[in-house]
Every structure is written in structure tokens, then in C-alpha cells.
Amino acid sequence: MLRILVLVFLSVAGLARGQQPSGGKVNVRFLAERVPAELGQVMIAAEKATSVAFDLPVSHLSVPVPAPARAFTVRSESKGVTLASVQLPEDGKSFVVLLIPAEKSGYKPVVISANDPKFKPGDVYFYNHADRPVLGYVGTAKFVLGPAKGTTLRPAGAKPEGYYDVGFGVREKEGDRALSTTRWPVDAQIRSYVFFFVNPKTKRLDFRAVDEFVAPEKPAT
């Protein structure tokens, strides 16, 4: 299983050209399930305002990109093709946008508030982009997730040695079939994003996980 630890620094990819971000402080980070080799860099745009171009990552979150507005598009820099239309909630200043390949072309965005109290450090966000239900457990916490659905799971039942037993499976007509069993270390400052998808090369159900380090909150002074 691919689990990648990423330290998210408080740098930005550059201010939008021609316009300040809405409110001056709304930032977005991106993570794609997969990216075509020929895509190149992308940018976000709203009306005449565009961000600087950046790479769309699949193994870590992008650096924060200032949003030109609460509603914007993600575009290919070289061809100007719209890849996704994103609508941020009215409340909040920091967001993570997961980009899931759409059925025909482009991406379906899944917007997550980076400060959502329901998605805490230590939690796992699962998204099922497969055509069958998936299921699993992290410690004693379990989930079942239908196609095109996402959910947040709070792990529980860590072993005294400091790890969780983790298992994933797929629900077939013939019954449940195991995909993987492994162990994850307990880390209170890590939250994770797990994609389930049909691997375009093998045509089999697969999954990938990306970790995000969340810095501890500074004590109030």
C-alpha cells in the first residue's frame, strides 16, 4: 500500500494575476486521484483572474493556491481546457479539493474544509471511485462505502504497540473479497486521504493513500 507523508508548508503558489483572492485569504490545496501524462500544469481561474500555473499532484497536497473567487474553474495551462468547476462554501478560508476523474473527461471536485471539526488529525477520508461497494476497517472502526461516495472515519482500537490493524475489501455478487491487510502506525498529527478506483492498466480495483501532516495548534496565550 502506498502511504506518503507530506509536510504541508504555509507557502503559497502565488497571487492571482489581475485580482486578489476573494477576501484576500481564501486558499485551496489540490490532490488528484490520477493525472494524464500529457496534462502538464494547471491553473485556477475566475473571470479574468488566474493563478500562476502549478503541477497537479497525486502523491501529496499542492501548496496553498489563492482562490480568485469562491466559484472558479481548474484549467489546463497549455490548452485552456476546463478540467473542473469548483464551488467553495461561503464559510471558511482554507480548503482541500480532491479531483476525481469524471466519467467522460475532466474531474469531479470533492471539496473538504481544511478546518472541518469532523475531519480531525488522526482521521481518514475515504472516497470510492470504483463501480462496486468497498468496505474496511482501521483498528475497530469500520466502514462500507458505495460507488461515488465519500466518508470520514475516526480510527479506534489501536494495539498497545502503537499501530492499527487495517483491512480493505470489495463487495462482489459472490460475496466480500479482501483487497489488502496491513498495519498503520498511530500518529495523532496525520490525517489521510484514501482513493478506491479501478486501475486503468490492470482493470482491477485498487486503492491509494496520501497522508497530510497537520501541525499541532499553538496554545492560547
Backbone bond lengths (Angstrom), bond angles and torsions (degrees), N, CA, C in turn:
res aa  C-N    CA-C-N  psi(-1)  N-CA   C-N-CA  omega(-1)  CA-C   N-CA-C  phi
1 M - - - 1.448 - - 1.512 109.84 -
2 L 1.321 116.44 140.31 1.447 121.03 -179.08 1.513 109.08 -93.09
3 R 1.327 117.05 113.71 1.456 121.95 174.59 1.515 107.03 -124.72
4 I 1.305 117.58 118.00 1.449 121.38 -172.58 1.522 109.24 -118.30
5 L 1.321 117.20 124.17 1.453 122.40 179.64 1.513 109.46 -88.92
6 V 1.330 115.66 128.50 1.456 120.41 -177.69 1.518 109.28 -128.02
7 L 1.330 116.94 126.36 1.448 121.35 172.79 1.516 107.64 -87.66
8 V 1.338 116.23 121.06 1.455 120.52 -176.63 1.520 108.22 -93.73
9 F 1.320 116.79 110.88 1.438 121.70 -178.57 1.528 110.29 -86.16
10 L 1.316 116.77 156.46 1.452 121.21 -175.65 1.524 111.39 -89.88
11 S 1.318 117.11 37.19 1.458 121.33 173.31 1.518 108.64 -92.41
12 V 1.333 117.40 169.55 1.452 121.58 178.84 1.504 109.01 -127.54
13 A 1.336 115.26 160.05 1.453 119.95 -177.00 1.521 112.31 -84.64
14 G 1.320 118.10 0.78 1.452 119.77 178.98 1.512 110.80 121.28
15 L 1.337 117.40 148.00 1.452 120.99 179.03 1.518 110.34 -75.78
16 A 1.331 115.49 153.24 1.450 120.89 179.08 1.520 109.88 -63.38
17 R 1.321 115.20 143.90 1.455 120.56 177.77 1.516 108.94 -80.82
18 G 1.331 116.49 126.00 1.451 121.13 174.48 1.514 114.09 91.42
19 Q 1.343 119.13 -7.32 1.459 120.25 -177.19 1.519 109.17 -167.89
20 Q 1.331 117.09 142.61 1.446 121.27 176.09 1.517 109.40 -78.44
21 P 1.341 118.47 154.97 1.443 120.37 175.13 1.515 110.33 -59.16
22 S 1.357 116.15 152.37 1.453 121.19 -179.52 1.515 109.56 -58.70
23 G 1.335 116.72 123.97 1.441 120.74 -176.84 1.512 112.35 74.03
24 G 1.345 118.02 -6.49 1.442 122.94 178.36 1.507 114.93 77.67
25 K 1.343 118.33 -3.80 1.453 118.87 -170.85 1.528 113.86 -139.27
26 V 1.315 119.59 9.47 1.465 120.80 -178.73 1.521 108.93 -86.58
27 N 1.334 116.53 117.17 1.453 121.82 -178.67 1.519 111.13 -118.19
28 V 1.322 115.70 148.37 1.457 122.36 -178.75 1.522 108.83 -130.75
29 R 1.322 116.28 137.56 1.457 122.15 171.11 1.520 108.35 -115.37
30 F 1.324 116.29 147.64 1.458 121.25 -173.82 1.530 111.18 -119.94
31 L 1.333 114.44 149.51 1.464 122.35 173.74 1.517 107.22 -147.95
32 A 1.332 117.40 121.61 1.460 121.80 -178.17 1.520 110.64 -102.60
33 E 1.322 115.81 143.94 1.465 119.49 174.67 1.525 110.19 -61.34
34 R 1.320 116.56 -45.37 1.464 121.85 173.75 1.527 108.71 -157.88
35 V 1.334 115.10 161.10 1.463 121.20 -175.88 1.519 108.51 -134.82
36 P 1.341 119.08 129.14 1.463 120.54 175.96 1.529 111.08 -59.97
37 A 1.310 116.57 143.31 1.465 121.07 -177.11 1.517 112.03 -59.72
38 E 1.340 116.72 -30.53 1.456 120.54 -175.45 1.530 113.41 -90.01
39 L 1.334 118.13 3.04 1.466 119.95 -172.98 1.518 112.41 -64.64
40 G 1.310 118.44 -44.45 1.459 120.32 -174.40 1.519 111.18 76.08
41 Q 1.335 116.28 -160.13 1.456 120.13 -177.96 1.527 111.47 -81.10
42 V 1.331 114.37 161.43 1.460 120.65 179.51 1.524 108.76 -127.02
43 M 1.330 115.56 169.99 1.459 122.24 174.24 1.521 108.28 -145.21
44 I 1.315 116.47 163.36 1.457 119.26 173.90 1.521 107.89 -111.16
45 A 1.330 116.14 147.72 1.453 120.34 -172.55 1.519 111.00 -146.62
46 A 1.336 114.47 148.00 1.469 122.78 172.38 1.519 106.84 -144.73
47 E 1.332 115.85 116.24 1.463 121.86 -174.06 1.531 108.98 55.61
48 K 1.343 118.88 -120.40 1.454 120.54 -176.86 1.519 113.15 -95.18
49 A 1.317 117.21 -0.25 1.465 120.97 -178.63 1.520 109.92 -93.49
50 T 1.337 116.43 132.80 1.455 121.43 178.02 1.520 109.54 -135.09
51 S 1.314 115.68 151.11 1.457 120.39 175.34 1.521 109.33 -82.88
52 V 1.311 115.87 172.51 1.452 119.28 169.17 1.525 108.10 -69.04
53 A 1.314 117.55 158.22 1.462 121.96 179.97 1.523 109.83 -74.57
54 F 1.329 115.81 146.48 1.456 120.43 179.14 1.521 109.17 -149.26
55 D 1.315 115.88 159.59 1.458 121.63 176.39 1.520 109.62 -77.87
56 L 1.317 116.14 141.32 1.462 121.53 178.16 1.525 107.69 -90.62
57 P 1.331 118.74 109.71 1.466 120.25 -172.36 1.525 113.29 -83.26
58 V 1.328 115.07 153.82 1.467 121.50 175.29 1.528 111.49 -120.58
59 S 1.320 117.86 -13.05 1.462 121.09 -177.13 1.523 113.17 -114.46
60 H 1.329 116.72 2.11 1.461 121.57 177.72 1.519 108.08 -164.72
61 L 1.323 116.44 165.55 1.458 120.37 174.60 1.522 109.33 -75.44
62 S 1.319 116.18 146.28 1.463 119.83 175.12 1.530 108.79 -69.65
63 V 1.330 115.16 165.21 1.464 118.73 170.36 1.533 107.61 -66.06
64 P 1.319 118.17 157.87 1.470 119.45 179.09 1.528 111.53 -61.37
65 V 1.314 115.34 131.88 1.460 121.96 177.97 1.526 108.01 -112.14
66 P 1.335 120.01 123.48 1.456 121.08 178.42 1.524 111.31 -61.22
67 A 1.318 116.59 128.71 1.469 120.81 -179.38 1.528 109.63 -82.18
68 P 1.339 119.02 128.42 1.464 121.10 179.13 1.516 112.60 -71.03
69 A 1.341 117.37 -17.12 1.471 122.90 178.98 1.523 106.87 -168.49
70 R 1.326 116.27 171.37 1.464 119.82 177.29 1.531 111.40 -71.87
71 A 1.310 116.39 -25.04 1.474 121.53 175.01 1.525 107.66 -114.95
72 F 1.334 117.00 125.10 1.457 120.09 -178.51 1.523 109.37 -152.71
73 T 1.318 115.76 170.41 1.457 121.19 176.28 1.520 109.74 -115.52
74 V 1.326 114.64 153.54 1.462 121.55 170.74 1.518 106.24 -102.03
75 R 1.331 117.17 125.31 1.459 121.14 -173.70 1.531 111.08 -126.54
76 S 1.321 114.58 151.46 1.460 120.98 170.34 1.521 108.28 -70.91
77 E 1.319 117.46 130.41 1.459 119.69 -179.30 1.517 111.78 -66.86
78 S 1.327 117.95 -42.46 1.460 120.89 -173.54 1.521 112.96 -73.69
79 K 1.331 117.56 -37.78 1.465 120.63 -174.93 1.523 113.58 -108.93
80 G 1.334 116.71 -12.57 1.454 119.45 -179.51 1.518 114.13 71.07
81 V 1.323 117.44 14.10 1.467 121.45 -178.63 1.522 109.71 -77.42
82 T 1.329 116.39 134.90 1.455 121.13 177.55 1.522 109.78 -74.62
83 L 1.314 116.24 124.48 1.458 122.27 -178.38 1.517 112.28 -99.07
84 A 1.333 117.36 -29.03 1.462 121.28 -178.83 1.517 108.92 -162.34
85 S 1.321 116.22 149.78 1.461 123.03 172.95 1.519 107.55 -112.05
86 V 1.327 116.60 124.34 1.467 121.86 -172.94 1.521 109.65 -117.13
87 Q 1.314 116.50 134.14 1.454 123.08 173.78 1.524 108.08 -120.91
88 L 1.320 116.58 112.65 1.450 120.81 178.03 1.522 110.22 -82.99
89 P 1.319 117.97 149.04 1.473 120.27 173.82 1.523 110.78 -60.71
90 E 1.327 115.97 156.78 1.463 120.05 -179.59 1.520 112.08 -68.92
91 D 1.317 116.42 -29.06 1.458 120.45 179.77 1.526 110.24 -98.92
92 G 1.317 116.27 143.84 1.461 120.62 177.02 1.513 112.12 110.19
93 K 1.323 115.77 151.42 1.456 122.16 -178.07 1.522 113.12 -121.26
94 S 1.337 117.84 -8.62 1.460 120.39 -176.83 1.522 108.93 -140.09
95 F 1.344 115.75 128.22 1.460 120.58 -174.40 1.526 111.17 -137.58
96 V 1.328 114.82 153.43 1.456 122.88 169.92 1.519 107.19 -113.06
97 V 1.325 117.77 129.77 1.464 122.31 177.99 1.519 108.40 -114.39
98 L 1.332 115.31 113.93 1.458 120.83 172.80 1.519 107.80 -85.66
99 L 1.317 117.34 131.85 1.461 121.82 -179.58 1.527 108.48 -108.61
100 I 1.335 114.81 111.60 1.458 123.00 -178.01 1.523 108.51 -103.05
101 P 1.343 120.24 128.11 1.466 120.52 179.65 1.523 111.85 -52.44
102 A 1.331 115.80 128.75 1.462 121.07 178.34 1.524 110.00 -77.33
103 E 1.337 115.70 166.61 1.468 120.43 -174.41 1.520 112.38 -61.84
104 K 1.343 117.66 -40.85 1.462 120.12 -176.80 1.524 111.94 -101.25
105 S 1.316 117.07 -53.89 1.461 120.65 179.32 1.520 108.60 -161.96
106 G 1.327 115.50 163.34 1.444 119.40 179.40 1.517 112.61 74.54
107 Y 1.333 115.31 -157.18 1.456 120.97 -175.12 1.521 112.04 -132.20
108 K 1.322 114.54 152.48 1.456 122.63 167.93 1.527 107.13 -98.79
109 P 1.351 118.49 122.91 1.460 119.28 -179.55 1.525 112.16 -86.14
110 V 1.317 115.87 140.20 1.461 122.73 171.10 1.512 106.46 -118.74
111 V 1.334 116.63 112.60 1.457 122.11 -174.34 1.527 110.18 -95.06
112 I 1.327 116.21 127.98 1.456 122.64 178.83 1.521 108.13 -125.19
113 S 1.316 117.20 129.61 1.463 120.07 174.38 1.519 109.04 -69.29
114 A 1.325 116.83 127.50 1.461 120.52 -179.56 1.519 111.53 -67.58
115 N 1.337 116.80 -18.53 1.460 121.61 179.91 1.523 111.97 -110.83
116 D 1.330 116.55 20.36 1.463 120.36 -178.98 1.527 109.72 -65.81
117 P 1.341 118.40 120.47 1.472 119.64 179.32 1.517 113.23 -64.50
118 K 1.336 117.06 -13.82 1.465 120.62 177.54 1.532 112.10 -86.06
119 F 1.341 116.88 -5.80 1.461 121.47 178.18 1.513 107.85 -127.37
120 K 1.316 115.47 83.61 1.453 122.47 -171.33 1.530 111.08 -94.18
121 P 1.334 116.37 163.36 1.462 118.63 169.45 1.523 110.31 -54.92
122 G 1.321 116.43 135.75 1.459 121.87 -174.58 1.513 113.10 99.09
123 D 1.351 117.73 -18.15 1.461 121.86 -177.93 1.529 111.52 -83.25
124 V 1.340 114.89 167.05 1.466 122.30 177.03 1.524 108.37 -128.80
125 Y 1.339 116.88 130.16 1.462 121.12 173.23 1.524 108.48 -102.25
126 F 1.327 116.41 120.60 1.459 122.48 179.60 1.528 109.71 -104.47
127 Y 1.332 116.23 137.65 1.471 120.49 172.11 1.526 108.62 -130.49
128 N 1.331 115.53 129.19 1.461 121.09 -178.32 1.522 110.17 -102.03
129 H 1.324 116.26 105.66 1.463 121.57 176.20 1.529 110.96 -102.62
130 A 1.317 116.45 14.99 1.463 120.94 177.29 1.527 109.73 -88.29
131 D 1.338 116.00 174.39 1.457 121.18 -178.06 1.524 112.75 -96.63
132 R 1.334 117.05 7.57 1.457 122.50 179.30 1.525 109.69 -135.98
133 P 1.325 118.09 156.96 1.463 119.45 176.64 1.524 110.64 -63.35
134 V 1.326 114.96 146.73 1.457 121.33 173.89 1.522 107.81 -119.57
135 L 1.316 115.65 158.23 1.448 120.91 -179.22 1.511 109.32 -147.60
136 G 1.320 115.77 163.19 1.448 117.67 179.45 1.505 112.40 178.04
137 Y 1.324 114.14 -173.02 1.459 120.71 179.39 1.521 109.10 -150.98
138 V 1.319 115.18 149.31 1.460 123.00 170.24 1.520 105.16 -126.78
139 G 1.320 115.82 101.96 1.453 120.21 -169.42 1.517 109.35 70.58
140 T 1.315 116.64 -124.61 1.470 120.97 178.06 1.521 112.35 -99.49
141 A 1.331 118.01 -2.29 1.466 122.03 177.11 1.519 109.48 -83.33
142 K 1.336 117.08 130.31 1.463 121.35 -174.72 1.530 110.99 -121.88
143 F 1.336 115.19 159.39 1.463 120.59 176.24 1.517 109.99 -148.65
144 V 1.326 115.28 153.67 1.462 124.17 168.53 1.521 105.67 -132.44
145 L 1.334 116.88 129.42 1.457 120.73 -170.92 1.522 110.60 -133.81
146 G 1.331 116.58 120.89 1.449 121.43 178.57 1.518 112.07 -76.14
147 P 1.336 117.88 169.33 1.459 121.82 178.23 1.530 111.69 -58.33
148 A 1.340 115.91 143.25 1.459 123.36 177.64 1.525 112.35 61.75
149 K 1.319 116.72 30.35 1.456 121.71 179.21 1.527 110.33 -123.54
150 G 1.342 115.34 152.81 1.447 121.36 175.28 1.511 110.64 -130.55
151 T 1.318 116.87 155.91 1.463 120.97 179.06 1.520 109.97 -156.89
152 T 1.320 115.25 153.18 1.460 121.70 175.57 1.518 109.21 -103.84
153 L 1.319 116.87 134.57 1.461 122.35 -178.93 1.521 109.56 -122.24
154 R 1.328 115.02 133.97 1.453 121.18 174.11 1.520 108.59 -98.28
155 P 1.353 119.52 108.99 1.456 120.49 -179.19 1.528 111.69 -58.28
156 A 1.321 115.21 152.56 1.461 121.32 179.67 1.519 108.70 -149.68
157 G 1.326 116.27 165.30 1.456 120.53 173.90 1.510 114.25 70.99
158 A 1.331 117.65 43.41 1.467 120.70 177.91 1.524 110.44 -66.65
159 K 1.303 116.47 147.57 1.454 122.23 176.73 1.536 109.62 -74.38
160 P 1.333 117.54 154.27 1.465 119.90 179.11 1.531 113.14 -57.70
161 E 1.316 116.45 -26.08 1.470 120.36 179.89 1.531 112.52 -75.28
162 G 1.334 117.86 -6.51 1.459 120.26 175.88 1.510 115.14 94.48
163 Y 1.318 117.88 35.98 1.461 120.45 176.79 1.525 110.20 -146.14
164 Y 1.346 115.01 162.83 1.458 122.59 173.57 1.525 109.63 -107.78
165 D 1.316 117.04 138.13 1.461 120.29 164.36 1.522 107.25 -73.97
166 V 1.344 116.36 132.01 1.466 121.42 -175.82 1.519 109.29 -129.21
167 G 1.318 116.45 134.54 1.458 120.66 177.29 1.519 111.26 -144.52
168 F 1.336 116.29 142.52 1.461 122.55 177.54 1.523 109.13 -127.76
169 G 1.324 116.10 149.74 1.451 121.12 178.71 1.509 111.34 -150.86
170 V 1.319 116.56 174.47 1.457 123.42 179.06 1.521 109.03 -126.43
171 R 1.313 116.30 141.46 1.460 121.90 -178.48 1.537 109.18 -94.16
172 E 1.311 116.20 106.79 1.464 122.76 179.04 1.531 110.02 -99.72
173 K 1.343 116.20 169.21 1.459 120.17 176.07 1.527 111.09 -61.24
174 E 1.327 115.35 -34.72 1.459 120.08 -178.16 1.532 112.59 -79.43
175 G 1.344 116.90 -10.01 1.453 121.05 -177.76 1.522 111.28 133.44
176 D 1.303 116.99 179.31 1.457 121.87 -178.58 1.531 110.72 -76.48
177 R 1.336 115.66 136.99 1.460 121.42 -179.75 1.524 108.93 -123.38
178 A 1.328 117.19 131.19 1.465 121.79 -178.53 1.525 110.69 -71.56
179 L 1.332 115.69 140.94 1.460 121.95 173.78 1.522 111.40 -104.34
180 S 1.322 116.39 -42.44 1.456 119.11 -174.90 1.515 110.45 -163.53
181 T 1.324 116.34 146.27 1.460 122.56 167.76 1.519 107.65 -131.06
182 T 1.311 116.36 136.93 1.456 120.98 -176.89 1.510 109.35 -158.26
183 R 1.318 116.82 -168.34 1.451 122.74 176.02 1.525 109.28 -131.11
184 W 1.309 115.56 141.11 1.460 120.97 174.22 1.512 109.36 -117.72
185 P 1.322 118.57 133.86 1.460 120.05 175.86 1.524 111.14 -68.74
186 V 1.303 116.59 147.56 1.458 121.36 175.48 1.522 108.20 -75.21
187 D 1.323 117.03 125.80 1.465 121.90 177.61 1.520 107.83 -145.41
188 A 1.311 116.48 108.67 1.460 121.50 -174.39 1.517 113.22 -70.22
189 Q 1.336 118.54 -12.12 1.465 120.54 -178.89 1.526 112.76 -106.43
190 I 1.317 117.46 9.56 1.464 121.42 178.91 1.524 109.72 -111.27
191 R 1.326 116.95 132.64 1.455 120.16 165.90 1.529 107.37 -122.12
192 S 1.307 116.16 151.05 1.465 120.73 -167.81 1.521 112.02 -126.49
193 Y 1.334 114.89 154.17 1.456 123.70 175.51 1.525 107.06 -122.02
194 V 1.328 117.16 123.77 1.466 121.46 -177.77 1.523 108.92 -121.02
195 F 1.337 116.52 124.53 1.461 123.13 177.04 1.525 109.56 -103.73
196 F 1.317 117.45 130.93 1.461 122.40 166.21 1.521 107.34 -105.25
197 F 1.344 117.56 134.48 1.457 120.72 -175.64 1.521 109.75 -159.13
198 V 1.314 116.06 163.43 1.456 121.25 173.55 1.521 107.63 -86.55
199 N 1.311 116.00 116.70 1.460 120.99 -178.19 1.532 109.71 -62.89
200 P 1.350 118.86 121.69 1.468 120.07 -176.36 1.521 113.30 -65.26
201 K 1.335 118.31 -20.50 1.462 120.97 -179.75 1.524 111.89 -86.82
202 T 1.330 116.09 -45.78 1.473 119.94 -176.55 1.518 113.14 -92.37
203 K 1.367 116.25 -17.98 1.472 122.18 -176.48 1.528 111.61 65.00
204 R 1.321 116.20 18.42 1.459 121.21 178.07 1.520 109.83 -112.22
205 L 1.327 115.28 156.50 1.453 119.54 179.37 1.523 109.78 -68.07
206 D 1.313 116.04 134.38 1.455 122.19 -175.55 1.525 108.09 -139.04
207 F 1.305 116.91 175.78 1.461 120.93 176.39 1.524 109.58 -151.78
208 R 1.324 114.31 159.78 1.460 121.10 179.54 1.515 107.78 -148.13
209 A 1.326 117.16 142.06 1.455 122.10 -178.44 1.519 110.74 -125.41
210 V 1.317 116.20 141.10 1.459 123.20 177.91 1.525 107.96 -128.04
211 D 1.319 116.85 133.88 1.457 122.63 -179.11 1.525 111.49 -101.57
212 E 1.314 114.89 147.71 1.465 121.49 176.07 1.521 108.33 -126.16
213 F 1.326 116.60 127.37 1.455 120.45 174.38 1.519 109.25 -82.86
214 V 1.326 116.36 126.84 1.469 121.77 178.71 1.520 107.50 -110.22
215 A 1.302 116.38 116.26 1.460 120.66 -177.25 1.518 110.79 -63.99
216 P 1.317 117.78 140.73 1.475 119.98 178.47 1.525 110.87 -60.89
217 E 1.325 115.87 146.16 1.454 119.96 177.24 1.528 109.16 -69.50
218 K 1.337 114.57 139.84 1.462 119.61 177.57 1.519 109.29 -73.98
219 P 1.325 117.14 137.20 1.467 118.78 178.45 1.516 111.17 -62.31
220 A 1.323 115.30 144.54 1.463 119.91 179.62 1.532 110.07 -65.88
221 T 1.329 114.20 139.76 1.464 118.35 -179.53 1.518 110.43 -108.78
